[in-house]
Amino acid sequence: MRPHATRAAFAWLRFLLSLALLALLVRSLVVAPFNIPSRSMTPRMIVGDYLFVAKWPYGYSRYSFPFAPGFIEGRIWGSPPQRGDIVVFQSPAGDDDYVKRLIGLPGDRVQMIDGVVVLNGAPVPRVRIADFVEPAVDGTCETAPWANVRLERGPAGEMRCRTARYREILPGGASYEVLDIGDSVGDNTIEFAVPTGHYFMLGDDRDRSADSRFVASAGGGVGMIPAENLIGRALVVFWSTDGGARWINPASWFSATRWERIGETF
């Protein structure tokens, strides 16, 4: 290889390595992409949303970095999360990342009674609002006699599901929407005491969320979340798709995009 060709090859290699290092630093310290694979945070987040997660608000721990290097201990910089934040974290029971809403801070007592959050002995206000309406998957939805869900035909003949929706207001003023499809195993729980350095998380789609109400298990509940396991705070939706795109049909890439969701912040 000629000298100038060798120099050009090394320059190109340095550029690629620098680019990879920059991408790693941005992903570890600034923002990281995350996708919504399940409906546990519906209606605020829906399956097919892609979002950026801000790393800096809560500071950094081993879970801020790819592969969670074991030689990093504790948490540095940043501020503690606030009640009502939408938080991405790694499950204490495995390598899965979850996204949930923070309900209980260290020292809080949290309980579910008939589907209502009871925080430090006081029920969290919950107001009935307009139903949440969404397309029916395969033309069906959870329409058991006990469910707060109805299958109906929309104005264009499409089948859709109508689910009972509430607005919940936490102490401090955080307000958000939750769904209630009816009685479920998580509607009535023991009173949980949130330990020091831990957080209690719930999904907004209460009856379809594996969260802190359930013992941490691989692919299941998450129990109490140690502060070290926090990855970041949901920041903005940068892409959203209804799943109808096909690689062989470029036109479907546009028709499947939920343009109205892009740019939504949390």
Secondary structure, 3 states (H helix, E strand, C coil): CCHHHHHHHHHHHHHHHHHHHHHHHHHHHCEEEEECCCCCCCCCCCCCEEEEEECHHHCECHHHCCCCCCCCCCCECCCCCCCCCEEEEECCCCCCEEEEEEEECCCCEEEEECCEEEECCEECCEEEEEEEEEECECCECCCCCCCCEEEEECCCCCEEEEEEEEEEECCCCCEEEEECCCCCCCCCCCCEECCCCEEEEECCEHHHCCCCCCCCCCCCCCCCEEHHHEEEEEEEEEEEECCCCECCEHHHHHHCECHHHCCCEC
